[in-house]
Amino acid sequence: MIKKQLWLFLPILTLTLLITGCAHEEAAHLEPLDPAKWPTAAVEAAAASPTPFPKATLQVEPAVAVAGVETPTPAGEPIEPTATAAPSTAATSGVATDLTAAVVSNALSQFSIVATGITIAPDLAIRQGPGANYGSITSIEPGSVFGILGKNSGGDWVYVVDASLSPGWLPVSGLRVVGSLDQAPVLPPNPIAALAQSAAAPAPSTESAAPAASSEPVLSANLTPVTTAKVNNDGLNMRQGPGASYARILTLARDDEVSVLALNPRKDWALVETASKQRGWVSLTYLALDGSVANAPIVPAAELNQASVPVAENSAQPAAMVVPAKPASDSATAVGNLGTGATAKIMRDPVEIRPGPGTDYAPIDDLRLSDEVIPLLAVDQTGQWVLVNPTSATVGWVALNDLQIEGSLENAPQVNTAWVESNAVEVRSGPGIFHDAVGILAIRSLVQVLGLDDSRSWVLVKPIPAGDAAWAPLNFLIPGGRWADMPTVKDEDGRQEDEEKNQPSNLPTFQPSNPHPHIVFQRSSGGDIMVINPDGSGLRRLTSGIDPALSPDGQRVAFTRWQGETGAVWVINLDGSNEREVQGFVKQAKGPDWSPDGSQLVFNFQTGGRLESKTECFPVGEGKNPPMPPRNATDFKVSFGSGGAQVCWKLPPDPHWGLRVVNLTDNKFKDVDGGAYAFRPAWDPGQPWRIVSDGGRGLLEVDVNRDYRQPITEEINDGSPVFSPDGRYLAVTLGQQGGGSGWNIFRLNANGTGRVQLTETPLWETAQPGNDKAWNNVAPAWSPDASQIAFLTDRTGRWEIWVMNADGSEQRPLFSAEVNDQLQISYEFVDERVLSWR
């Protein structure tokens, strides 16, 4: 362990820093609706009911073995500490990959903490070496605290360790450093590997040397069970890696028994094996252990990308892009399969495999000296890199001068590729969301790029080395080159694909029920509710209230109204007649939405929780490590007394929210269990049993007929969900809590998958002198035919109603400037519903 005095020093220094380091936390809301203040974690469990969403019939290809997974390593052969190691291997050559917990702990004991760093930059990643071209270990949020152990020779990267003893590199530019780096030692790219190598070398003394790392991969075939366990939840997802962002392999039922094989570094996920010998990762929280896992092997954080488990053939989640379900003759484009006829053997050990042709791309795997004959598939535009398809590693790019070529590359095809960086990306038969879904792309896989559509937002891709082509959204892919250099793809008749031509034929089954649609909107939360025609005519005041929602037939409006904190739910006809209260004496009622048949309303209301602020105190010192403070903690204080040191912080109120369904014929109601933080419910128009709401830790679906709820997204800040009228999609907002700039609108499939960002602020906008404010795009509302989305934006300097196509294209004002002058809309970032269009 790190030296005793350091552990006494670090908690007190860290907590002292938190007093000054948390000033950037989210601003207070007008209403206590901050999801960051809702601590209930989403359950990593699968739905027990059948999935009620339309799915494309997918043909699953056999899984490709992942490097390092159940692949024996020759005895005594040294292997790299990580497959995504530094571009140069000089500093880490000959160090074993399986750095056990004992080796890590022993190595870290040789360091001293010289300073403390608090992350201040967004989208920061701990990396395996001192540079952005090294592989990412994990992403971290602003406000995270690390001990600094050393720096690189340039002084612009520091080697850090967190409270769980997980080391890595961070850029100095992303940290607020407390202390001095002047005396920080200069460290090699992989300090632990260097120390492990030194420990494994023969020592001149007779004392026993530090234990050398094993030469067997952590996930080798001879890994034996540490203990057994049973699932203690109604459903538990087994995933390809230790985290909810990895693809699901299968779902375990309650009391299913598994064997525990290994843990991740944070020891909150376990690699398990089922009775049928299927391996995968599960959350340790939902296992009832029969024995101890104290001696379970630890998969180093730097190797977690290699520790993912390939999906079996019978899995519901493909391991690679699947081919379209329809015949090949109907595919978007017929393209020949890759192959050169040439092969190669590697000339040095190891040889890095990269996701793109160049050293700017961090390695994703490596090749080891062996007798393997490696098929060569293609070359890049420079002819200096070759696309390889080895059996012992993943498909990728290798430098030509690292290979001994057998055969000729004279006729080798020149290809472009892209790296898939998102999970479960849908591919379609044409360039646009109105085309049929024909398959998905697996995260961390390489695909061939054939070209882009005319809008340069959809990419025609193809599995490597063979398969049918399909279209994928560009924003989920990292190109092996520049998108600007890639060609525009024509259809089979030589014409450019026109998405608009295809829209009518792809939406024949859904027609709006109201031939004369209207838009209702609120000028402010609790202010005037207005009615306007989509062409900008007929603007008139209807009533006053909160969160207006048009009924499915477009003839009634539901809303809430408060007197103090006591609220009520109201309904009024669109012509202004028959305004009536349907549910009264409800605390802070908000967000009503209609059942598909218009006979019921669902809304959220405040129920219980902590309504006052609370102060928490914890002792610190030797053997007394306080918990990490919640994200919404403020007013930090460290004090010393006769009982020792203690740290205190204040927590804001933590109100709970519930869902209520009311029948409009008799005003009878029932409460629905949507969790402790159910907010802004949306009733699924295609599945009358299903309601989706903001659950505080992502979107949550509930069944109005039985006790069932299930998370469908894991983005904490997902809010304002609204279904498309055909039930195919959800639109949500995502941004920083407490308001501020940078809120955007995303489209999801109805089941929470296939996230696509529809709005964003152009870089040129924030790059202008004196203008660093990003646009806010909020409050989405679908058009009656599901082809467009209206939304609220402040990009012109005031709040205006704009509209865009359902794929995010053609963003424009819905009304003229003269009409916008009359709207006078405000938005308070309390998840309010501003618009409804039916």
C-alpha positions in Angstrom: 0.0 0.0 0.0 1.1 3.6 -0.4 3.0 4.8 2.6 1.0 5.3 5.8 1.7 9.0 6.2 0.5 9.6 2.6 -2.9 8.1 3.4 -3.2 10.3 6.5 -2.3 13.3 4.4 -4.3 12.6 1.3 -7.9 12.5 2.8 -7.4 15.7 4.7 -5.8 17.5 1.8 -8.5 16.2 -0.6 -11.4 17.2 1.7 -9.8 20.6 2.2 -9.6 21.1 -1.5 -13.2 20.2 -1.9 -14.1 23.2 0.1 -12.8 25.4 -2.7 -13.1 23.0 -5.5 -16.9 22.6 -5.6 -17.8 26.1 -6.5 -18.5 25.1 -10.0 -21.3 22.7 -9.1 -24.7 23.2 -10.7 -26.7 26.4 -10.0 -29.9 26.1 -8.0 -33.2 25.6 -9.8 -36.3 27.5 -9.4 -37.8 24.2 -8.5 -35.9 21.3 -6.9 -35.7 19.2 -10.1 -31.9 18.7 -10.4 -31.3 15.0 -11.4 -27.8 15.4 -10.0 -29.4 15.6 -6.6 -31.3 12.3 -7.0 -29.0 9.6 -5.6 -30.9 6.5 -6.4 -28.8 4.4 -8.8 -30.4 2.7 -11.8 -30.7 -1.0 -11.4 -28.6 -3.0 -13.8 -31.4 -5.5 -14.4 -33.3 -6.6 -17.5 -37.0 -6.4 -18.1 -38.9 -9.6 -17.3 -41.7 -8.8 -19.9 -41.4 -9.3 -23.6 -39.8 -6.4 -25.4 -42.8 -4.6 -27.0 -40.9 -2.7 -29.7 -40.7 -3.6 -33.4 -37.3 -5.2 -34.1 -35.6 -5.9 -37.4 -35.0 -9.6 -37.9 -31.2 -9.9 -37.7 -29.0 -12.7 -38.8 -26.3 -13.1 -36.2 -22.8 -13.9 -37.4 -20.5 -16.1 -35.3 -18.5 -14.1 -32.7 -14.9 -13.3 -33.5 -12.5 -14.1 -30.7 -11.2 -11.1 -28.9 -7.4 -10.9 -28.5 -6.4 -12.1 -25.1 -9.6 -14.0 -24.4 -9.2 -17.7 -24.1 -6.0 -17.6 -26.2 -3.1 -19.5 -24.7 0.2 -17.7 -24.6 3.4 -19.7 -25.2 5.1 -20.4 -21.9 7.7 -17.9 -20.9 6.9 -15.5 -23.7 6.7 -12.0 -22.4 3.7 -9.9 -23.4 2.9 -6.2 -23.4 1.1 -4.8 -20.4 -1.7 -3.5 -22.7 -2.8 -3.9 -26.2 -3.4 -0.2 -26.4 0.0 0.8 -25.2 2.2 3.7 -26.2 3.2 4.1 -29.8 6.8 3.3 -28.7 7.2 -0.1 -27.0 10.7 0.5 -25.8 9.7 1.5 -22.3 7.4 -1.5 -21.8 9.0 -4.3 -23.7 9.2 -7.6 -21.9 6.7 -6.8 -19.2 3.9 -9.3 -18.5 0.3 -8.3 -19.3 -1.2 -9.9 -16.3 -0.2 -7.3 -13.7 -1.8 -8.8 -10.6 -3.2 -6.8 -7.8 -0.1 -7.7 -5.7 2.3 -6.3 -8.3 0.3 -3.1 -8.7 0.2 -2.6 -4.9 3.9 -3.3 -4.6 4.8 -1.0 -7.4 2.6 1.9 -6.1 4.3 1.5 -2.7 7.5 2.8 -4.4 5.9 6.2 -5.2 5.1 9.2 -3.0 2.3 11.7 -3.6 3.9 15.0 -4.5 0.7 17.0 -5.2 -3.0 16.7 -5.6 -5.0 17.3 -8.8 -8.7 18.1 -9.3 -10.1 17.7 -12.8 -11.6 20.9 -14.3 -12.0 19.9 -17.9 -15.0 18.1 -19.4 -14.7 14.9 -21.5 -11.4 14.0 -19.8 -10.0 10.5 -20.0 -7.3 8.7 -17.9 -4.9 7.3 -20.4 -2.3 4.6 -20.5 0.5 6.9 -21.3 1.4 10.6 -21.4 -0.4 11.7 -24.6 -3.7 11.8 -26.3 -2.6 9.1 -28.7 -2.5 6.5 -25.9 -5.5 4.3 -25.2 -8.2 5.6 -22.9 -8.7 3.7 -19.6 -11.8 5.4 -18.4 -13.6 8.7 -18.6 -13.8 11.0 -15.6 -16.0 13.9 -14.6 -14.9 17.4 -13.5 -14.3 17.6 -9.8 -12.6 14.2 -9.5 -9.6 14.1 -7.1 -6.3 12.3 -7.7 -2.9 12.0 -6.1 -0.1 13.0 -8.4 2.9 10.6 -8.4 5.1 12.0 -11.2 5.2 13.6 -14.6 6.5 13.0 -18.1 9.7 14.5 -19.4 7.8 17.4 -21.0 5.9 18.2 -17.8 2.6 18.4 -19.6 1.2 15.1 -18.3 1.1 13.7 -14.8 0.9 10.1 -13.5 -2.0 9.9 -11.0 -3.7 7.4 -8.7 -7.3 7.5 -7.4 -8.7 6.2 -4.1 -9.2 2.7 -5.6 -5.4 2.6 -6.5 -6.2 2.8 -10.2 -3.2 4.6 -11.9 -3.0 6.4 -15.2 -2.0 9.6 -17.0 -3.9 13.0 -17.1 -3.0 16.2 -18.9 -1.9 19.0 -16.7 -4.1 21.4 -18.7 -7.2 19.5 -17.5 -6.3 19.8 -13.8 -6.2 22.3 -11.0 -2.9 21.3 -9.3 -2.6 22.0 -5.6 1.1 21.8 -4.6 4.2 21.9 -6.8 5.3 19.7 -9.6 8.8 21.0 -9.5 10.0 18.0 -7.4 7.8 15.4 -9.2 9.9 12.6 -10.6 10.0 12.1 -14.3 8.4 8.7 -15.1 8.4 6.4 -18.1 5.1 5.9 -20.0 4.3 2.7 -18.0 5.8 3.2 -14.6 4.2 0.1 -13.0 5.3 -2.1 -15.9 8.9 -0.8 -15.6 8.9 -1.5 -11.9 7.4 -4.9 -12.4 10.1 -5.7 -15.0 12.7 -4.5 -12.5 11.2 -6.7 -9.8 11.2 -9.7 -12.1 14.9 -9.3 -12.8 17.5 -11.4 -10.8 18.5 -9.6 -7.6 22.0 -9.7 -6.2 20.8 -10.1 -2.6 19.5 -13.4 -1.1 16.2 -11.8 -0.2 13.2 -12.9 -2.2 12.4 -10.6 -5.1 9.0 -9.1 -5.7 6.6 -11.5 -7.4 6.9 -11.4 -11.2 3.7 -11.0 -13.2 2.3 -14.1 -14.8 2.8 -14.6 -18.5 -0.8 -16.0 -18.8 -3.5 -13.6 -19.9 -6.0 -12.8 -17.2 -8.9 -14.3 -19.2 -7.1 -17.5 -20.3 -9.0 -20.7 -20.8 -7.5 -22.2 -17.6 -9.0 -19.5 -15.4 -10.6 -21.4 -12.5 -13.7 -20.3 -10.4 -13.0 -18.4 -7.2 -16.4 -19.1 -5.8 -20.0 -19.5 -6.9 -22.9 -17.1 -6.6 -26.7 -16.8 -7.3 -28.5 -13.9 -8.9 -30.4 -12.0 -6.3 -32.5 -9.8 -8.7 -35.4 -10.6 -10.9 -33.2 -10.1 -14.0 -29.5 -9.4 -14.4 -27.8 -8.5 -17.7 -24.6 -10.3 -18.6 -22.4 -8.0 -20.6 -19.3 -8.1 -22.8 -17.4 -5.9 -20.4 -17.5 -4.5 -16.8 -20.0 -1.7 -17.3 -23.5 -0.9 -18.5 -22.1 0.7 -21.7 -21.0 -2.8 -23.0 -23.3 -4.8 -25.1 -25.7 -7.3 -23.4 -25.0 -11.0 -24.0 -27.9 -12.5 -22.2 -30.2 -12.0 -19.2 -29.8 -14.1 -16.1 -32.9 -15.0 -14.0 -33.2 -14.8 -10.2 -31.4 -17.7 -8.5 -29.4 -18.6 -11.6 -26.1 -19.9 -10.4 -22.8 -18.7 -11.9 -19.1 -19.3 -11.2 -17.1 -16.1 -10.4 -13.7 -16.0 -12.3 -12.3 -12.5 -11.9 -13.1 -8.9 -10.9 -12.5 -5.4 -12.5 -10.1 -3.0 -10.6 -12.9 -1.3 -8.8 -14.3 -4.6 -7.7 -17.9 -3.8 -8.6 -18.2 -6.1 -11.7 -17.4 -9.8 -11.9 -16.4 -12.0 -14.8 -18.7 -15.1 -14.4 -19.4 -18.3 -16.2 -22.8 -20.0 -16.5 -23.6 -23.7 -16.3 -23.6 -23.7 -20.1 -20.0 -22.3 -20.1 -21.1 -18.8 -21.3 -18.8 -16.1 -20.0 -19.6 -12.5 -19.4 -19.5 -9.6 -16.9 -22.2 -8.8 -14.3 -22.7 -6.2 -11.6 -21.4 -7.6 -8.3 -24.2 -5.8 -6.5 -26.8 -8.3 -7.8 -24.9 -11.5 -6.9 -25.4 -13.4 -3.6 -21.9 -14.9 -3.1 -21.4 -18.3 -1.7 -17.8 -17.5 -0.7 -15.1 -14.8 -0.7 -13.8 -13.0 -3.7 -10.9 -11.4 -1.8 -8.4 -13.5 -3.8 -10.1 -13.2 -7.2 -7.8 -12.1 -10.1 -8.1 -8.5 -11.0 -8.2 -7.4 -14.7 -6.0 -4.2 -14.9 -7.9 -1.1 -15.9 -5.6 -0.7 -18.9 -6.7 -4.0 -20.2 -10.5 -3.8 -19.8 -11.0 -3.1 -23.5 -9.4 -6.5 -24.2 -11.3 -8.2 -21.4 -14.6 -7.8 -23.1 -16.3 -11.1 -23.9 -17.3 -11.9 -27.5 -21.0 -12.6 -28.0 -22.0 -16.2 -28.7 -24.0 -17.1 -31.8 -27.2 -17.6 -29.9 -26.9 -14.2 -28.2 -29.5 -11.5 -28.8 -26.6 -9.0 -29.3 -24.6 -9.4 -32.5 -20.8 -9.3 -32.2 -20.4 -7.6 -35.5 -22.5 -5.8 -38.1 -25.2 -8.1 -39.3 -26.2 -8.5 -42.9 -29.6 -7.1 -44.1 -32.5 -9.5 -43.6 -33.6 -9.0 -47.2 -31.9 -10.6 -50.2 -28.6 -9.2 -51.3 -30.0 -8.0 -54.6 -32.1 -5.5 -52.6 -29.2 -4.1 -50.7 -28.2 -0.5 -51.0 -25.1 -1.3 -53.0 -23.4 -4.4 -54.2 -19.7 -4.3 -53.4 -17.0 -7.0 -53.8 -15.4 -8.6 -50.7 -12.0 -7.6 -49.6 -8.9 -9.7 -50.2 -5.5 -9.4 -52.0 -4.4 -13.0 -52.2 -1.2 -12.0 -50.4 -0.3 -13.0 -46.9 2.4 -11.9 -44.4 4.3 -12.7 -41.2 5.4 -10.1 -38.7 9.0 -9.1 -38.5 9.2 -7.9 -34.9 7.5 -8.5 -31.6 5.0 -7.1 -30.9 3.4 -5.3 -33.9 0.6 -2.9 -33.1 -2.8 -3.1 -34.8 -4.5 0.2 -35.2 -8.1 1.3 -36.1 -6.7 3.6 -38.8 -3.7 3.8 -41.2 -1.2 5.8 -39.2 0.4 6.3 -35.8 -2.1 9.0 -34.9 -4.5 6.1 -34.1 -3.9 4.4 -30.7 -3.3 0.7 -30.9 -6.3 -1.6 -30.4 -4.5 -5.0 -30.4 -1.1 -6.5 -31.2 0.5 -9.4 -33.1 3.1 -11.6 -31.5 5.9 -13.5 -33.2 4.6 -16.9 -34.3 4.2 -19.0 -37.4 0.8 -17.5 -38.1 0.2 -16.6 -41.8 -1.9 -13.4 -41.8 -4.3 -12.6 -44.7 -3.9 -9.1 -46.2 -7.1 -7.5 -47.3 -6.3 -4.0 -48.6 -3.9 -1.1 -48.5 -4.5 2.6 -47.6 -4.2 5.5 -50.1 -0.5 6.0 -49.3 0.4 2.3 -49.8 2.3 2.4 -46.5 -0.3 0.6 -44.3 -2.1 -2.7 -44.9 -5.4 -4.0 -43.5 -4.9 -7.4 -41.9 -7.3 -10.1 -40.8 -5.4 -12.3 -38.3 -6.9 -15.2 -36.4 -5.0 -14.4 -33.2 -6.1 -10.7 -33.0 -8.7 -8.2 -34.3 -9.0 -6.8 -37.8 -7.1 -3.6 -38.2 -4.2 -1.6 -39.8 -0.5 -2.5 -39.6 2.5 -0.7 -40.9 3.8 -2.3 -44.1 7.4 -2.2 -43.0 6.6 -4.4 -40.0 5.5 -7.3 -42.2 7.3 -9.8 -44.4 5.0 -10.0 -47.5 4.3 -13.3 -49.2 2.8 -12.6 -52.6 2.0 -9.3 -54.4 0.1 -6.2 -53.3 0.1 -4.8 -56.9 -3.6 -5.3 -57.3 -4.6 -4.7 -53.7 -7.7 -2.5 -53.3 -7.3 0.9 -51.6 -10.1 1.2 -49.0 -11.3 3.6 -46.3 -12.4 2.3 -42.9 -14.1 3.6 -39.8 -14.0 2.6 -36.1 -17.4 2.2 -34.3 -17.3 4.1 -31.0 -20.9 3.6 -29.9 -22.9 0.5 -28.9 -25.8 -0.9 -31.0 -25.7 1.6 -33.8 -28.5 0.8 -36.3 -27.7 0.5 -40.0 -30.4 1.1 -42.6 -31.3 0.3 -46.1 -30.9 4.0 -47.1 -29.3 7.2 -45.8 -31.9 8.4 -43.3 -34.1 7.3 -40.4 -37.1 6.7 -42.6 -35.4 3.8 -44.2 -35.8 0.3 -42.8 -33.4 -0.9 -40.1 -31.4 -3.9 -41.4 -28.8 -4.5 -38.7 -26.6 -3.1 -36.1 -22.9 -2.3 -35.6 -21.0 -3.6 -32.6 -19.0 -1.2 -30.5 -15.2 -1.3 -31.0 -15.3 -2.9 -34.4 -13.9 -1.8 -37.8 -16.0 -1.4 -40.9 -15.2 -0.6 -44.5 -16.4 2.9 -45.7 -17.7 3.0 -49.3 -18.8 6.6 -49.2 -21.1 9.3 -47.9 -24.6 10.5 -49.0 -25.1 13.9 -50.5 -25.8 15.5 -47.1 -22.5 14.1 -45.8 -24.3 12.8 -42.6 -24.8 9.2 -43.5 -22.0 6.6 -44.3 -22.3 3.5 -46.5 -20.5 0.8 -44.6 -19.7 -2.8 -45.0 -18.4 -5.6 -42.7 -14.8 -6.6 -43.0 -13.9 -8.7 -44.9 -17.3 -9.6 -46.4 -21.0 -8.8 -46.2 -23.7 -6.6 -47.5 -23.5 -2.8 -47.4 -25.8 -0.6 -45.3 -26.1 3.0 -44.1 -24.9 4.2 -40.7 -25.1 7.7 -39.1 -21.7 9.5 -39.4 -21.6 10.8 -35.8 -21.1 7.3 -34.3 -18.0 6.5 -36.4 -14.3 7.6 -36.2 -12.9 7.7 -39.8 -9.6 6.2 -40.7 -8.8 9.4 -42.6 -10.8 12.5 -43.3 -14.5 12.5 -44.0 -13.9 15.3 -46.5 -11.7 13.1 -48.6 -14.3 10.3 -48.9 -16.5 10.0 -52.0 -20.2 10.7 -52.4 -22.1 7.5 -53.1 -24.7 7.2 -55.9 -27.5 4.7 -56.1 -27.5 1.8 -58.6 -29.0 4.0 -61.3 -26.3 6.6 -60.9 -28.6 9.1 -59.1 -27.8 10.6 -55.8 -29.9 9.1 -52.9 -32.7 11.5 -52.0 -34.0 10.9 -48.5 -37.0 13.1 -49.0 -38.3 11.0 -51.9 -38.3 8.0 -49.6 -40.1 9.5 -46.7 -43.7 9.2 -48.0 -43.3 5.5 -49.0 -41.7 4.7 -45.6 -44.5 6.3 -43.5 -47.7 4.9 -45.1 -49.1 3.3 -41.9 -49.2 6.4 -39.8 -51.5 9.3 -40.5 -52.4 12.1 -38.1 -55.9 11.8 -36.6 -56.4 15.6 -36.7 -56.7 17.1 -40.2 -56.3 20.6 -38.8 -53.4 20.5 -36.3 -52.6 23.3 -33.8 -49.7 24.1 -31.6 -50.2 25.1 -27.9 -47.4 26.6 -25.9 -46.8 28.3 -22.6 -45.2 31.7 -22.5 -43.8 30.9 -19.0 -44.2 28.2 -16.4 -47.6 29.1 -14.9 -48.1 32.0 -17.4 -50.3 32.3 -20.4 -51.1 29.1 -22.5 -51.4 30.1 -26.2 -52.8 28.5 -29.3 -51.3 29.1 -32.8 -51.6 27.4 -36.2 -48.4 25.8 -37.7 -48.4 28.5 -40.4 -48.2 31.2 -37.8 -51.8 32.4 -38.0 -54.5 32.4 -35.4 -52.4 33.3 -32.3 -54.7 33.5 -29.3 -54.7 33.1 -25.5 -56.4 29.9 -24.2 -55.8 30.0 -20.4 -53.0 30.0 -17.9 -51.1 27.1 -16.4 -48.1 24.8 -16.5 -46.9 22.2 -19.1 -49.8 22.1 -21.7 -50.4 18.9 -23.6 -52.8 18.4 -26.5 -55.0 15.3 -26.5 -54.4 12.6 -29.3 -57.3 14.0 -31.3 -56.0 17.6 -30.9 -59.3 18.9 -29.4 -58.4 19.2 -25.7 -55.5 20.5 -23.6 -54.3 19.2 -20.3 -52.2 21.3 -18.0 -51.6 21.9 -14.3 -52.0 25.0 -12.1 -50.6 25.8 -8.7 -51.7 27.8 -5.7 -48.5 27.9 -3.6 -47.2 24.4 -3.6 -50.7 22.8 -3.9 -51.5 21.9 -7.5 -54.3 20.6 -9.6 -54.6 19.0 -13.0 -57.0 20.7 -15.5 -58.5 20.0 -18.9 -59.9 22.6 -21.4 -61.3 22.3 -24.9 -59.2 23.8 -27.6 -61.9 26.4 -28.3 -61.7 27.6 -24.7 -64.9 25.9 -23.4 -65.4 23.4 -20.6 -62.4 24.2 -18.5 -62.5 21.8 -15.5 -60.4 20.5 -12.7 -59.9 16.7 -12.9 -57.5 16.1 -9.9 -57.1 18.6 -7.1 -55.0 19.0 -4.0 -51.8 17.5 -5.5 -48.5 18.8 -4.4 -46.6 20.4 -7.3 -48.3 18.6 -10.1 -46.5 18.8 -13.4 -46.0 17.2 -16.8 -49.4 15.7 -17.8 -49.6 13.4 -20.8 -52.5 11.6 -22.4 -53.1 7.9 -22.8 -53.3 6.8 -26.5 -57.1 6.6 -26.4 -57.5 10.0 -24.6 -59.4 8.6 -21.7 -56.6 9.0 -19.0 -53.9 11.4 -17.9 -50.6 10.6 -16.2 -48.6 13.3 -14.4 -45.9 13.6 -11.7 -46.2 15.1 -8.3 -44.0 15.7 -5.2 -44.4 13.0 -2.6 -42.1 12.7 0.4 -38.3 12.8 0.5 -36.2 15.2 2.4 -37.6 18.7 2.1 -35.0 20.5 4.1 -31.2 20.7 3.8 -29.1 18.3 5.8 -25.5 18.5 7.3 -23.4 15.3 7.4 -20.1 14.9 9.3 -17.5 12.1 9.2 -14.3 11.5 11.1 -11.0 11.4 9.2 -7.6 10.2 10.1 -5.8 6.9 10.3 -8.1 4.1 9.4 -11.0 6.5 9.0 -11.7 7.3 5.4 -15.0 9.2 4.9 -17.2 8.5 1.8 -16.8 10.6 -1.3 -19.2 13.6 -0.9 -22.2 13.6 -3.2 -22.1 15.7 -6.3 -24.6 18.2 -4.9 -22.8 18.7 -1.5 -21.8 22.2 -0.5 -20.4 24.2 2.4 -17.4 21.9 3.1 -15.7 22.3 6.5 -12.8 20.5 8.1 -12.4 20.8 11.9 -10.0 19.4 14.5 -11.0 18.7 18.1 -10.4 16.3 21.0 -12.1 13.6 19.1 -9.9 14.0 16.1 -10.4 15.6 12.7 -13.7 15.5 10.9 -15.1 16.8 7.6 -18.7 18.1 7.2 -20.8 19.1 4.2 -24.3 20.2 3.6 -26.8 18.5 1.3 -29.7 20.3 -0.3 -33.3 19.2 -0.1 -34.0 15.9 -1.7 -37.7 15.7 -2.7 -39.2 12.6 -4.2 -41.5 12.5 -7.1 -44.2 10.0 -8.0 -46.6 9.2 -11.0 -50.4 9.3 -10.9 -52.9 8.1 -13.5 -56.4 9.7 -13.4 -59.4 8.5 -15.4 -61.2 11.4 -17.0 -64.7 9.8 -17.0 -65.0 9.5 -13.2 -61.8 11.3 -11.9 -60.7 8.1 -10.1 -56.9 7.7 -9.8 -54.1 5.3 -8.9 -50.5 5.9 -8.2 -47.9 4.1 -10.3 -44.5 3.2 -8.9 -42.0 4.9 -11.2 -39.2 5.0 -8.6 -38.4 7.8 -6.1 -37.6 10.4 -8.8 -40.2 9.9 -11.5 -40.6 13.1 -13.6 -42.0 14.3 -16.9 -43.9 11.1 -17.9 -44.6 10.3 -21.6 -47.3 7.7 -22.5 -46.3 5.4 -25.3 -48.8 5.8 -28.2 -48.0 2.3 -29.5 -48.0 0.4 -26.2 -50.9 1.6 -23.9 -49.4 -0.3 -20.9 -46.1 1.7 -21.1 -45.1 5.0 -19.6 -41.5 6.4 -19.9 -40.3 9.1 -17.5 -37.2 10.8 -16.3 -36.1 8.5 -13.5 -33.3 10.6 -12.1 -30.6 8.3 -13.4 -31.8 8.1 -17.0 -35.1 7.2 -18.5 -37.3 4.6 -16.8 -40.2 2.6 -18.3 -43.1 1.5 -16.1 -46.2 -0.6 -16.6 -49.5 1.0 -15.6 -51.1 -2.4 -15.1 -48.6 -4.1 -12.8 -45.6 -3.5 -10.6 -42.8 -3.3 -13.2 -40.2 -0.7 -14.0 -37.0 -0.9 -15.9 -34.2 1.6 -16.9 -33.9 2.1 -20.6 -31.1 4.8 -20.7 -28.2 5.5 -18.4 -27.6 9.2 -19.2 -28.2 10.9 -15.8 -29.3 14.2 -17.5 -31.8 12.7 -20.0 -35.0 14.7 -19.6 -38.3 15.9 -21.3 -39.0 12.6 -23.0 -41.7 12.8 -25.7 -42.9 10.0 -28.0 -43.3 10.4 -31.8 -47.0 9.9 -32.6 -46.2 6.6 -34.4 -44.5 5.3 -31.3 -41.2 4.6 -33.1 -39.0 7.2 -31.4 -38.4 9.3 -28.3 -37.0 12.8 -28.4 -35.2 13.9 -25.2 -33.1 16.9 -24.0 -29.7 16.5 -22.5 -27.6 19.2 -20.9 -26.0 20.6 -17.8 -28.2 20.7 -14.7 -29.2 24.1 -13.4 -29.4 25.7 -16.9 -26.6 27.4 -18.6 -25.5 26.8 -22.2 -25.1 23.6 -24.1 -28.5 21.9 -23.9 -29.3 19.7 -26.9 -32.0 17.4 -28.3 -31.4 13.7 -29.0 -33.6 11.1 -30.8 -33.8 7.6 -29.4 -35.5 4.4 -30.5 -38.6 3.8 -28.4 -36.7 1.2 -26.4 -33.9 3.7 -25.5 -31.3 2.5 -28.0 -29.8 4.2 -31.1 -29.1 7.6 -29.6 -28.6 10.3 -32.2 -27.8 13.9 -31.5 -30.0 16.2 -33.5 -28.9 19.7 -32.5 -25.5 21.2 -31.6 -23.7 24.5 -31.6 -21.2 25.0 -34.5 -17.6 25.5 -33.5 -17.5 28.7 -35.4 -20.2 30.2 -33.2 -18.3 29.8 -29.9 -15.0 30.6 -31.5 -16.0 34.2 -32.2 -14.4 36.8 -29.9 -16.6 37.5 -26.9 -19.1 34.8 -27.7 -18.3 31.5 -25.8 -21.9 30.7 -25.1 -23.3 27.5 -26.7 -26.9 27.4 -28.0 -29.6 25.8 -25.9 -32.1 23.6 -27.7 -34.9 22.3 -25.5 -38.6 21.3 -25.2 -39.0 19.0 -28.3 -42.5 18.4 -29.7 -43.2 16.0 -32.6 -45.3 17.0 -35.6 -48.6 15.1 -36.0 -47.2 13.0 -38.9 -43.9 12.3 -37.0 -41.8 13.7 -39.8 -40.6 16.9 -37.9 -39.7 18.1 -34.4 -40.5 21.6 -33.2 -38.3 22.9 -30.4 -37.3 25.9 -28.4 -33.9 27.5 -29.1 -32.1 30.7 -27.9 -29.6 30.7 -30.8 -30.8 34.2 -32.0 -30.5 35.7 -28.6 -34.1 35.1 -27.6 -36.3 32.0 -27.2 -38.0 31.1 -30.5 -39.9 28.1 -31.8 -37.9 26.3 -34.5 -38.5 23.1 -36.4 -36.3 20.4 -38.0 -36.7 17.2 -39.8 -36.8 14.1 -37.6 -33.2 13.4 -38.5 -32.0 16.8 -37.4 -31.7 18.4 -40.8 -33.1 21.7 -42.1 -33.2 23.5 -38.7 -35.1 26.7 -39.2 -37.6 29.1 -37.5 -41.2 27.7 -37.6 -42.6 31.2 -37.7 -41.7 34.6 -39.2 -39.8 37.2 -37.3 -43.1 39.2 -36.9 -44.8 36.3 -35.3 -41.9 35.5 -33.1 -42.0 39.1 -31.8 -45.4 38.3 -30.4 -44.6 35.0 -28.7 -42.6 36.3 -25.7 -41.5 32.8 -24.5 -39.2 32.2 -21.5 -37.6 28.9 -20.3 -36.4 28.2 -16.8 -34.6 24.9 -17.2 -36.9 23.0 -14.8 -37.8 20.3 -17.4 -41.0 22.2 -18.3 -43.1 21.2 -21.3 -43.4 24.3 -23.5 -44.9 22.9 -26.7 -47.4 20.4 -27.9 -48.3 19.9 -31.6 -51.3 17.8 -32.7 
